[in-house]
Amino acid sequence: TCIMPDKSPLPQYIKKIKVGSKPEAIELTPDNREVWVGHNESGMVYIINTGSDQIMDSLKTGVMPIRIKFNAEGSKAYISDPPANELVEIDVKKREVLRRLKLSGAPVGLIFDPQSKFLYVALTKENRIAKIELSTFEVISYAGVGVNPDGIAYARIR
């Protein structure tokens, strides 16, 4: 685990926390109290308490939780799972899967719009982005992009 202290210009190694041999997804909850880490081989998400640096919980979400994003309130987590071709919605407090959305094309990168009404998902094998309406948890449109999209950002056009 590498943490950027407030007064340091460079990241510093703080502590190693074992979460399996192939962790990839990593995301901090909006309240900074938990770090969620997806494990590529087990389909598990490990939840680390940032106060104690201990694994406090784990959750089976699917095959490969490769990316994790929290809504602004921190009440829901969204996890992309490319081998299962799914987007998974999690109740953060209850640690339960709420909904699963089938998406073809290996969903990977995730980003919210500024109002958190939509989630954009990079579909790596289809060279496009899916726009998900979160209230209905349905795809409302697609946009073609370059080859094998993964990382994704949101910017307003001026």
Secondary structure by P-SEA (a helix, b strand, c coil): ccccccccccccccbbbbccccccbbbbcccccbbbbbbccccbbbbbccccccccccccccccccbbbbcccccbbbbbbccccbbbbbccccccccbbbbbcccccbbbbcccccbbbbbbccccbbbbbccccccccccccccccccbbbbbbcc
